[in-house]
Amino acid sequence: MVKRAVKHGIIADYLLTDSWFLSEEMIESIRNIKTGDIHILSMCRMDKRKYTFNEGSYDAKDLLKTSKTKQKEYQTLKET
């Protein structure tokens, strides 16, 4: 559907999906359209499934912890 939209001149910067759409194949497929110009925003499944991030393997809870830690680090840098 996204490929058809792009073919007809509808080009988006981001594609918003629900968590049940998210898969490695889906990400690859969308990122290959228009030389990677379309990015994906999606929830991840809150189960024991592993996700690759910064060359590490994390489940959803670990990703949230990592994100919160990075936000705190960013806020500290921003305030100084």
PAZAPA-4460 file (N, C-alpha, C; in steps of 0.05 Angstrom, whole numbers, plus 32768, in hexadecimal, padded with zeros to 4 digits):
% residues 80
    n_x    n_y    n_z   ca_x   ca_y   ca_z    c_x    c_y    c_z   seq   type   mol
   8010   7FE8   8000   8000   8000   8000   8012   8019   8000     1      M     A
   8027   8019   8010   8039   8030   8011   8047   8034   7FF6     2      V     A
   8050   801F   7FEA   805D   8021   7FD0   804A   802C   7FBB     3      K     A
   8030   8024   7FBC   801D   802F   7FA9   8019   804D   7FAE     4      R     A
   8017   8055   7FC7   8014   8071   7FCD   802B   8082   7FC2     5      A     A
   8043   8078   7FC7   805B   8087   7FBD   805B   8088   7F9E     6      V     A
   8053   8072   7F92   8052   8071   7F75   803E   8086   7F6A     7      K     A
   8029   808C   7F79   8015   80A0   7F71   801B   80BC   7F7C     8      H     A
   8034   80C0   7F86   803C   80DA   7F8E   8037   80E2   7FAB     9      G     A
   802E   80D0   7FBB   8029   80D5   7FD7   8042   80CC   7FE6    10      I     A
   8052   80DF   7FEF   806B   80D9   7FFD   806A   80E4   8019    11      I     A
   806F   80D3   802C   806E   80DB   8048   808B   80DA   8054    12      A     A
   808F   80E9   8069   80A9   80E7   8077   80A8   80CF   808A    13      D     A
   8090   80CA   8096   808D   80B5   80AA   8075   80A4   80A4    14      Y     A
   8077   808B   80AD   8061   8078   80AB   805B   8070   80C8    15      L     A
   8042   8075   80D1   803A   806D   80EC   802B   8053   80EB    16      L     A
   8034   803F   80FB   8027   8025   80FB   8021   801C   8117    17      T     A
   800F   8009   811A   800A   7FFD   8133   801F   7FE7   8138    18      D     A
   8022   7FDE   8151   8037   7FCB   8157   8034   7FB1   8149    19      S     A
   801C   7FA8   8142   8019   7F8F   8135   8023   7F8F   8118    20      W     A
   8028   7FA7   810C   8034   7FA9   80F2   8052   7FA7   80F2    21      F     A
   805E   7FAE   8109   807C   7FB1   810A   808A   7F96   8107    22      L     A
   809B   7F94   80F4   80AC   7F7C   80F0   80C5   7F85   80E1    23      S     A
   80D9   7F75   80E2   80F2   7F7C   80D4   80ED   7F7E   80B6    24      E     A
   80DD   7F6D   80AB   80D6   7F6D   808E   80C8   7F87   8087    25      E     A
   80B5   7F90   8098   80A6   7FA8   8093   80B9   7FC0   8093    26      M     A
   80CA   7FC1   80A7   80DD   7FD8   80A9   80EF   7FD8   8090    27      I     A
   80FA   7FC1   8088   810B   7FC0   8070   80FC   7FC9   8057    28      E     A
   80E3   7FC0   8054   80D3   7FC6   803D   80CE   7FE4   803B    29      S     A
   80C6   7FF1   8051   80C0   800D   8051   80DA   801E   804D    30      I     A
   80EF   8016   805A   8108   8025   8058   8115   8023   803C    31      R     A
   810D   800F   802D   8117   800C   8011   8108   801D   7FFD    32      N     A
   80F2   8029   8005   80E2   803A   7FF4   80EF   8056   7FF4    33      I     A
   80F2   8062   7FDD   80FD   807D   7FDA   8118   8080   7FE8    34      K     A
   8129   806D   7FE5   8144   806D   7FF0   8145   8073   800E    35      T     A
   8132   8068   801D   8132   806B   803A   8127   8085   8044    36      G     A
   8118   8094   8034   810D   80AE   803D   80F6   80AB   8050    37      D     A
   80E8   8094   8050   80D1   8091   8061   80DA   8082   807B    38      I     A
   80D4   808E   8092   80DB   8082   80AB   80C2   8077   80B8    39      H     A
   80C5   8065   80CC   80AF   8057   80D8   80AD   805E   80F5    40      I     A
   8094   8065   80FE   808E   8069   811A   807B   8053   8122    41      L     A
   8082   8044   8136   8071   802E   813E   8077   8026   815B    42      S     A
   8063   801B   8168   8067   8010   8182   8074   7FF5   817F    43      M     A
   8083   7FED   8193   808E   7FD1   8192   807D   7FC0   81A4    44      C     A
   807E   7FA7   819F   806E   7F94   81AF   807A   7F91   81CA    45      R     A
   806A   7F92   81DF   8073   7F90   81FA   8074   7F73   8204    46      M     A
   8084   7F63   81F6   8087   7F48   81FE   80A5   7F42   81FF    47      D     A
   80AD   7F29   81FE   80C9   7F22   8201   80D8   7F22   81E6    48      K     A
   80CB   7F2C   81D1   80D8   7F2E   81B7   80F1   7F40   81B9    49      R     A
   8106   7F3A   81AB   811F   7F49   81AC   8120   7F5C   8195    50      K     A
   812A   7F74   819A   812E   7F89   8186   814C   7F90   8185    51      Y     A
   8156   7F96   816E   8172   7F9E   816B   8173   7FBC   816C    52      T     A
   8184   7FC7   817D   8188   7FE4   8180   81A5   7FE9   8188    53      F     A
   81B2   7FFA   8179   81CF   8001   817E   81DF   7FE7   8182    54      N     A
   81DB   7FD4   8170   81EA   7FBB   8170   81E5   7FAA   8188    55      E     A
   81D0   7FAF   8197   81C9   7F9E   81AE   81AE   7F92   81AA    56      G     A
   81A7   7F7E   81BA   818D   7F71   81B8   817D   7F77   81D2    57      S     A
   8165   7F82   81CF   8156   7F8B   81E6   8139   7F82   81E3    58      Y     A
   812B   7F7D   81F9   810E   7F7A   81F8   8102   7F96   81FD    59      D     A
   80E8   7F98   81FB   80DA   7FB2   81FC   80E0   7FC1   8217    60      A     A
   80E0   7FB2   822D   80E5   7FBF   8247   8102   7FCA   8248    61      K     A
   8115   7FBC   823D   8131   7FC6   823C   8133   7FDE   822B    62      D     A
   8124   7FDF   8215   8125   7FF6   8203   811A   800F   8212    63      L     A
   8105   800B   8221   80F9   8022   8231   810D   802C   8245    64      L     A
   811B   801A   8253   812F   8022   8267   8145   8031   8259    65      K     A
   814F   8027   8242   8164   8034   8233   815C   8050   822A    66      T     A
   8143   8052   8221   8138   806C   8218   8137   8080   822E    67      S     A
   812D   8077   8245   812B   8089   825C   8146   8093   8266    68      K     A
   815A   8081   8266   8175   8088   826E   8180   809C   825A    69      T     A
   817C   8098   8240   8186   80AB   822C   8179   80C6   822F    70      K     A
   815F   80C6   8235   8151   80DF   8239   815C   80EF   8250    71      Q     A
   8162   80E1   8266   816E   80EE   827D   818A   80FA   8277    72      K     A
   8199   80EA   8268   81B4   80F3   8260   81B2   810C   824E    73      E     A
   819F   810C   823C   819B   8122   822A   8192   813B   823A    74      Y     A
   8180   8138   824C   8177   814E   825D   818E   815B   826D    75      Q     A
   819F   8149   8278   81B6   8153   8287   81C9   8163   8275    76      T     A
   81CE   8159   825D   81DF   8167   824B   81D3   8182   8242    77      L     A
   81B9   8182   823E   81AB   819A   8235   81AB   81AF   824A    78      K     A
   81AA   81A8   8264   81A9   81BB   827A   81C5   81C7   827F    79      E     A
   81DA   81B9   8277   81F5   81C4   827D   8200   81D5   8267    80      T     A
***
